[in-house]
């Protein structure tokens, strides 16, 4: 997979981007590319959370589980067009976490009618 990811790094700055899960809550797409180019591989499905600010501005947070040798890290990446393109071209399965949480934690309840 590392060879496939190399083509993305040529579209953006060639400077490696540092990201540390202990000090940075979110990463940018450039930090994700740095990890992929350093030999980390995406594991399983990609989950995302959706937030709306002011009712008009949507922000997506993608959860990438990355592994290399005996290391594993979950990188929370802010959505942007470059991340969308990466997900599209690698044909990764993207699942909304809200839907998953709703199915697992909250059993379906019938709606009460208002009188």
C-alpha positions, 0 to 999 in steps of 0.5 A, a space after each residue: 500500500 505504501 507505493 499507492 500512497 506515494 502518488 498522493 504526496 506529490 500533490 501536496 507539500 513534500 515536507 513531512 508533517 509531525 503528529 503526536 497523539 499525546 499532544 494533538 487531538 486531531 491531525 491534518 491530511 498531510 500528517 496522515 500522508 507522512 505516516 503512510 509514506 513512513 510505512 504505516 498501513 491503514 487497518 480495517 474500515 474508516 469511521 467518521 463523526 459529523 459535526 455541524 457548526 452554526 447549522 451551516 458548516 459541516 466538519 468531519 472527523 475521520 478515524 484511521 487505525 494505522 499499524 506498522 510492525 508491532 505498533 498501532 495508533 488511531 489518528 483522528 483526521 480532519 476532513 478536507 478535499 484531499 482526505 476525500 480524494 484519498 478515501 475515494 482513490 483507495 476505495 476505503 469503506 467509510 462508516 458513520 460512527 453515530 449510526 453504529 453507536 445508535 444501533 449498538 447502544 440504543 435499542 429501537 424504541 417506538 415513537 410516542 405520538 403527541 396528543 
